[in-house]
Amino acid sequence: MKTFYTTSPAKLNIGLHILGRWPDGYHILETLLVPYPDLYDDIEVKLLSGHDRLELHITGIEVPDAEENYLETTYWLLRERLGRPLPALSVHLHKRIPVSAGLGGGSGNSGSFLRLLQEILDPPPTLNFLHEVACEIGSDVPFFLYNQPMLAKGIGTQMTPFSINLDEFEIFTLTPPVPCSTKHIYRGLRPSQWSRTPIEPILRQGVDTWPNYLHNDLESVSFQLYPTLLVLKKALYDAGAVYASMNGSGSSLYGLFRRG
């Protein structure tokens, strides 16, 4: 029985600026997405006999029943888009990444699973094709196909590689037990809370300038709903962080601390 394995890392949002809103209501944003490999889920896939069958086993932290099953969605959507049978698979997902914390756990599982399926299938689907499938699953999913820092624009699915070196910093994350709903956070966001500023020039100025110019616009809503998050962000700065931010729509936060 052939076995395939990959890690599914969490992600960090470095800056998240809202530039406007499309007529359909989706926000136009810019954010730098960076893999955070210190926190990851495990995905192990075994080939079974037959086709078009997925056996899914989840261990680790509990996933709420209401949480959409990204792996099943990914498998069947890829089957539909390819228009040909997929091999039967047994998938073991071991969860470490907290759910509804802005760390991209479910999206990362989907993107990492797509990368494994590219390795498994013959002929393999192209990366561009997988990107299109990933966009249908969720706006963060395409990022996890690339496993490198990417500048995300539009609704978050337009990806451009971005060169950044954070080796001189230690990254610490805090994840309080406050599940944040991305949809509710965005619905609560008002135009007066948009930065309306592209983030790329700010990113290139250097980390020391980020606290003054680089924002996560979703903090204005999340901190109002969950004041504890503001307290934790201040605690990161009090502990010596050069830059601290909420991650995505929360509830996780992170701080960059200079090494040594």
C-alpha positions in Angstrom: 0.0 0.0 0.0 1.7 3.2 -1.2 1.9 6.0 1.3 2.3 9.7 0.9 3.0 12.3 3.6 3.2 16.0 4.0 3.0 18.7 6.7 0.3 21.3 6.5 1.7 24.5 8.0 -0.1 27.4 9.6 0.2 30.9 8.1 0.8 34.4 9.3 -0.7 37.6 7.8 1.8 40.4 7.8 -0.4 43.4 7.3 -3.9 43.2 6.0 -5.1 46.4 4.4 -8.5 46.9 2.9 -8.4 49.0 -0.3 -12.0 49.0 -1.2 -15.0 46.7 -2.0 -16.3 45.0 -5.1 -19.9 45.6 -6.2 -20.7 42.0 -5.0 -19.7 42.9 -1.5 -16.3 41.2 -1.3 -13.5 43.4 0.1 -10.4 44.3 -2.0 -7.4 43.5 0.2 -3.7 43.2 0.3 -1.8 41.0 2.7 1.5 39.2 2.9 1.0 35.5 3.7 4.0 33.8 5.2 4.2 30.0 6.1 4.6 29.3 9.8 6.1 25.9 9.8 6.6 25.8 13.6 2.9 25.0 13.9 1.5 22.3 11.5 -0.9 19.5 10.9 0.1 16.1 9.5 -1.5 14.6 6.4 -0.9 10.9 5.5 -2.5 9.5 2.4 -2.6 5.8 1.5 -3.7 4.5 -1.9 -6.6 2.0 -1.8 -8.0 -0.2 -4.4 -10.8 1.2 -6.6 -11.8 4.8 -7.4 -13.8 7.7 -6.1 -13.8 6.9 -2.4 -12.3 8.8 0.5 -11.8 7.3 4.0 -11.0 10.1 6.4 -9.6 9.7 9.9 -9.0 12.8 12.1 -6.9 12.8 15.3 -5.4 15.5 17.5 -7.4 18.5 18.6 -11.1 18.3 18.2 -12.7 19.7 15.1 -16.2 21.1 15.7 -19.0 19.3 13.8 -20.0 22.6 12.2 -16.5 23.1 10.8 -16.5 22.4 7.0 -14.6 19.3 6.1 -12.0 20.8 3.8 -10.4 17.5 2.7 -13.7 15.9 1.5 -14.6 19.2 -0.3 -11.2 19.2 -1.9 -11.3 15.6 -3.1 -14.7 15.8 -4.6 -14.3 19.2 -6.2 -11.0 18.1 -7.8 -12.9 15.0 -9.1 -15.6 17.2 -10.6 -13.1 19.6 -12.2 -10.9 16.9 -13.7 -13.8 15.0 -15.1 -12.1 11.7 -14.5 -12.0 9.2 -11.6 -9.7 9.7 -8.7 -8.0 6.8 -6.9 -9.6 5.7 -3.7 -7.7 7.1 -0.7 -7.4 6.6 3.0 -6.4 10.0 4.6 -5.2 10.5 8.2 -5.2 14.1 9.3 -3.6 14.9 12.7 -4.7 18.3 13.9 -2.5 20.7 15.9 -3.5 24.1 14.4 -6.3 25.7 16.4 -9.7 26.0 14.6 -11.2 29.5 13.8 -8.0 31.3 14.9 -6.9 33.0 11.7 -4.0 30.5 11.3 -5.4 28.9 8.1 -5.7 25.4 9.5 -8.5 24.2 7.3 -7.3 26.1 4.2 -3.8 24.8 4.7 -5.1 21.2 4.9 -6.9 21.7 1.6 -3.9 23.3 -0.2 -1.5 20.7 1.2 -3.8 17.9 0.2 -4.0 19.3 -3.4 -0.2 19.3 -3.5 -0.2 15.6 -2.5 -2.8 14.8 -5.1 -0.6 16.4 -7.7 2.1 14.0 -6.7 -0.3 11.0 -6.7 -2.2 11.5 -9.9 -0.9 10.5 -13.3 -0.9 12.7 -15.3 -0.5 15.3 -12.6 -2.7 18.4 -12.8 -0.8 21.6 -13.4 -0.2 24.2 -10.7 -2.4 26.7 -12.5 -5.2 24.2 -12.6 -4.9 23.5 -8.9 -4.8 27.2 -8.2 -8.2 27.6 -9.9 -9.6 24.7 -7.9 -8.2 26.1 -4.7 -9.9 29.5 -5.3 -13.3 27.7 -5.4 -12.6 26.2 -2.0 -11.6 29.3 -0.1 -9.6 32.5 -0.5 -6.6 31.4 1.6 -6.3 27.9 0.0 -4.2 28.9 -3.1 -1.4 30.3 -0.8 -0.8 26.8 0.6 0.0 25.4 -2.9 3.3 27.4 -3.0 4.9 27.0 0.5 6.6 30.4 0.3 5.8 34.1 1.2 3.2 35.4 -1.2 1.7 38.8 -1.6 -2.1 38.2 -1.8 -4.4 40.8 -3.5 -8.0 41.1 -4.7 -10.1 38.9 -2.5 -6.9 37.2 -1.4 -6.5 34.7 -4.3 -4.2 36.7 -6.6 -0.7 35.5 -5.6 2.7 37.0 -6.3 5.9 35.7 -4.7 7.4 38.2 -2.3 11.0 38.1 -1.1 11.3 38.7 2.7 13.8 37.5 5.3 12.7 37.3 8.9 15.6 35.1 10.1 16.8 37.8 12.6 13.4 37.5 14.4 11.8 34.9 16.6 8.1 34.6 16.0 5.8 33.9 18.9 2.1 33.2 18.6 -0.7 33.5 21.1 -4.0 31.8 20.5 -6.7 32.5 23.2 -9.7 30.2 23.2 -11.9 32.7 21.3 -13.1 31.3 18.0 -13.6 34.3 15.6 -15.9 34.1 12.6 -14.3 35.6 9.5 -17.6 36.3 7.9 -18.9 38.2 11.0 -15.7 40.2 11.3 -15.8 41.3 7.7 -19.5 42.2 8.0 -18.7 44.4 10.9 -16.0 46.3 9.1 -16.9 49.9 8.0 -15.3 51.9 5.2 -13.9 54.4 7.8 -11.8 51.5 9.2 -10.1 50.7 5.8 -6.4 51.6 5.4 -6.9 52.1 1.6 -3.1 51.9 1.3 -1.0 49.3 -0.7 1.2 47.3 1.7 4.1 46.5 -0.6 6.0 49.8 -0.2 5.5 49.6 3.6 6.8 46.1 3.8 10.0 47.1 2.0 10.7 49.9 4.5 11.7 47.4 7.2 10.2 45.8 10.3 11.1 48.8 12.6 8.7 51.0 10.6 5.8 48.6 10.5 4.2 49.5 13.9 3.5 53.0 12.5 2.3 52.1 9.0 1.4 48.5 8.7 -2.0 47.5 10.0 -4.4 44.6 10.2 -7.7 46.4 9.4 -9.7 43.6 10.9 -8.4 44.4 14.4 -10.8 47.3 14.7 -13.8 44.9 14.7 -12.2 41.9 16.4 -10.8 44.0 19.3 -14.2 45.6 19.8 -15.9 42.2 20.0 -13.1 40.5 22.0 -11.2 43.1 24.1 -8.9 40.4 25.4 -7.2 40.4 22.0 -6.2 44.0 22.4 -4.7 43.2 25.8 -2.7 40.4 24.4 -1.4 42.5 21.5 -0.2 45.1 24.0 1.4 42.4 26.1 3.5 41.3 23.1 4.8 44.9 22.7 5.4 45.1 26.4 7.5 41.9 26.2 9.7 43.5 23.6 8.1 42.7 20.2 9.4 44.8 17.4 6.1 44.3 15.6 2.9 42.6 16.8 -0.4 42.0 15.1 -3.6 40.0 15.1 -3.4 37.2 12.5 -6.1 37.3 9.8 -9.5 37.8 11.5 -8.2 36.4 14.8 -8.1 35.1 17.4 -4.4 34.3 17.1 -1.8 37.0 17.5 1.9 37.0 16.8 5.0 39.1 17.7 8.3 39.5 16.0 11.2 39.6 18.5 14.7 40.4 17.5 17.1 37.5 18.2 19.8 37.9 20.7 
